[in-house]
Amino acid sequence: MLISLADEFGVSVSDLLGEAISESASDELRAISEKLEVINLQLSNRHSSKVKTIRWLLISLCAFMAVIFIAFAAINGSYMDWNYNNPELAVAGTILHGFEFVFVRLAPIGFAAAIVGIVMTYKRS
């Protein structure tokens, strides 16, 4: 209703109400935009640091898997020659063989997924 009255009289609503229009509205808008710019910059920096952290974690995971593969290749199944009549060696050999069995089958999938993740983080930046 005030807007229609102000339109009829050709004045602003604040003049109709008798309020003074503050000239600092543009200054307030500028201050708000500067604060939003700072917040946007902080969010951007946080996002880029998060992406870099994820990228380096994936690179470390690939390196770790490669080292484990090299270690398994170096021992070349030497636990197979152990005397399994000794219960301690039997348990250790079985655990080592089980770990190697599962690792050799699942690590390539994890390695490929990590490579895809590394490529995806480079594409975004």
QUIRA-V25542 format. One record per run of one state. SS is the DSSP state (H for helix, E for strand, - for the rest). FROM is the first residue (numbers start at 1). TO is the last residue. If there is no record, write none. Layout:
[[SS/FROM/TO] [SS/FROM/TO]]
//
This chain:
[[-/1/1] [H/2/9] [-/10/12] [H/13/17] [-/18/24] [H/25/75] [-/76/77] [H/78/81] [-/82/86] [H/87/124] [-/125/125]]
//
